[in-house]
Amino acid sequence: MKKILFTCLIMGLAFVIRAQNPTFSPAIFTAEDEVTLTVDVTGTPMAGEAEAYLWMWGSAGDSPLNTAWSNSPETAKLTNVGGNKWSFTFTATLLWGRPPSDLTTFAFLVKTKTGSKQTSNYEGFTFDPLVFTPTMLRVFPSKASRTDIITINFDRTLGGTVNEQRMTPQTATITAFDETNAQIGTAVTIPVRVLQTNIWAATFDPKTRFTPAAGHTLKKFIYKFNGTVLGTTGAPVNVSSSEATYEFVNLN
């Protein structure tokens, strides 16, 4: 009888271990937020493995990490954070290359590179819905890496000053900085285009416009729009909008 009770206790403990849920940092995140998942594979076939890889899917289908079950790519490799704990950092819109509207739920499992071992599915995770708040200065995508094409936008109707509300933008000035907050090269000024009534935009490729010094990375940029308003004499007067700062997210 004692042996049976002991066996039941061990099986119960094993079940508790296997039932541990992954954690996320931050705990609540949208498809545009960078998030780190951490999973403890103790009590699963992956316990004790020297390497672990992520297999992920969801409302947008398989993620690009799912290349071949028998040969996961290095981009799917998790980072060991002690013992049987593994972590992986991602931004869903960047990982899937899909808009936030396509990304509502996701699931994953942890496997060996060759797929010889795996955990059970970790399922039922959701992205927090995005709440769009219009602002005068806005960047698309709202979360991007330094290798993405960036579009900056100016909405005249949301201007905070009379000049911003009246300005007809012609160019945008962009100044880039590295991780030490040192400016990278010189600021660049690029032409803008009319996106829709009262909204102007400019698109650029950060990695070709700005080259950090050796050993440094492109961390953020500051931008503003430049244009003209009609002065008291009816002649155009050069003005600029306020500035905004945009910081790149880091890809895993």
N, C-alpha and C positions, 0 to 999 in steps of 0.2 A: 504493500500500500504506500509506504514511504517513497519507494522508487518511482511509483506512478505519479505521486504528487510532485516529486522532484523533477521528473521529466516534463510534466505539465508546466511547472514554473519556468524551466529553461525555455520551453517553446513559447511561453507567454512573453518572456524577456526578449527573445529573438524577434517576435512580432513587433514589439514596441520599438526595437532598434530599426527594423525595416520600415516602420511607419513614420520615421522622422521626416518632416517636411523640409523642402529646400527653403532657404531664406533669401530675401532680396534687399538690396540697398541702393536707392531708397526703397522703403516698404511699399509706397504707392508711386506709380510711374506711368507716363503715357508712352505711346509708341515712338515719340520724339525725344524721350529722355534716355540718357545713358544709365544703365542699371547693371549691377553686379549680382549674379546669382551664386549662391554657395550651397553645395549639397554634400551631405555626409553619406558615403556609400557603405558604411559599416553594416555588416549583416547581409550584404548583397554579394553576388558573384564577383563584383568589382573590388571588393575589399582586398587590400594588400597589393593592388596593381601599381606598377611604377609609373604608368602613364594612363591618362584617361581622355576620352574624346566625347564631344557633344553631338547628339543627333536631335535636331529640333524641327518642329513643324507647327502649324496652326491654321488660323482662318485664311491666311494667304498661301497655304500649301507648304510644301517642303522648303526649308531655308536653304540657301546656297551652301551651307555646311554639309548637307546630305549629298555628297558627290557619288560615292560608291560605298555600300555597306562594308565591303571587304578592304577598303583602303581610304579611311577618313583623311582629309587634308590637314596640314599643320594649322590652318586657320580655325579648325574645330577643336584644337587641343586645349584642355583645361589647365589651370595653374593650381598646383598643390599648395594648400595653405595650412598643412599640418595633419599628419596621420592619414585618415581616409577622407579628409575634407578637400573638396575641389571647388574652384571658382571660375567664372567666365564673365567677362564684361562685354556688353553689346548695346547698341541702339537699334531698335527694331527697324525703323525706316531705312537706316543705312545697311543693315544686315540683309534685309529682304529686297531693298531697292524698290519699295512700294510706298504709296501714300498712306498716311495714318488711317484713312477711312477703310483700307483693306485689312488693317491689323487690329483685331479685337480680342482674339484669344491665342494662346500658344501652349505647347507641351514639349517635353523633351525626355530623353533618356541618356544615360552615360554608358559608354562602351569602350572596348579596346579598339585600337586602330584597325585591326582586321575583323572586328565583329565577333571574335571567338567567345567573348563574355560581354554581358550587358546587365544593367539594372532593369527593373520594371519601369513602366511609363510613369512619368511625373506629369499629371494632367490637371486641367481646370484652372489655369492661370489666365488672367485678363489684363489688358491694358486699360488704364484709366482714360475715360473719354477726354478728348481735347476741348477746351473752351477757348474759342478765338476772341481775343480782345484787340480791336483795331487800334493802331497807333500811327502817328505821323511818319515815323521812321520804322521800317520793318525789314527783316532779312528772310529770304527763302533759300533753302529750307531753314526752319527755325533752329534745328540742331544739325550741324554738318561738320565734317572733318576738313582738314586743310587741303585735301585732294579733290573736294567737291567743287562744282561750278556754283558760284554765289550770285544771287540777284538781290540788290538792295532797292527798296521802294520808298517813295515819298508821297504822302497823301496830304494835299494842300488843305482839304476841309478840316483836318485835325491839327492844323498849325496852332502853336501856342502864342504866337505874336502876330501883329498885323502884317509884318513883312512876310512871314511864313504863309499866311493865309492868302496873300496877294501875289507871291512870287511865281514866276514862270521859270522852272528849273531848266538849265541848259547842260550842266555838267555835274559830276559828283567827284569829290576828293576823298581818297582812301589812304590812310596811313597805317602801316603794319608794324607789329612789335613781336619780339621773341619772348621766351619764357622768363627772361631776366628783366623784362619791360624795356629793353633797349630797342630803339627804332630800327627797322630793317630798311636800308637804303633810303630813298626819298619818297615822299608822298606821290601818288599818281592821280591824275585827273582824267576822267573818261567821260564821253558823251552820254546823255540819257535819252530815253525814248518815251513817248506817251504810251502808257499801258492801258488806261481808260480815262474817262473824264475826271480831271483833277488828281490823277495819280500818274507819277512818272517812275521809271525804273532804269537801272543800269546793271549789266551783267559782266562778271569778270572771273578769271581763273586765278585763284590766289597763288598756286604753285608756280605759275609762269610769270606772274607780275612781281612776286617778291621772293628773293633768295636769301635765306638766313646765312649768317657766318657759319663756318665749319663747327660742328658740335652743338649747334643750336637749332631750335625748331620754331616754326611760325605758330604763335600762340593766339593772337587776337588782332583785330584791326578797329580803327576808329573811322567813321565816315560822316560826310555831310553833303548836302546838295547846294549847288550854287546857281544863281539865276538873276533875274532883274525884276524890278517893280517900277511903276511909273512914278517919277518924283513930282513935286509940286508944280514944276514947270512943264510937265508932260513928257520930259526926257527920261529914258530908262536909267535906273540906278542899280548898280551891282549890289547884291545882298547874298547872304548864305543862311542856311538853316542852322539850328543847333546841331551838336554832334551826338552820335550814339556809338557805343562800344559793342563789339560782337566777339565772343570767345569761342574758339573751335573746340569740339569734343574730341576725345582721344579714342581711336579704334583699338579693339583688343588685338 
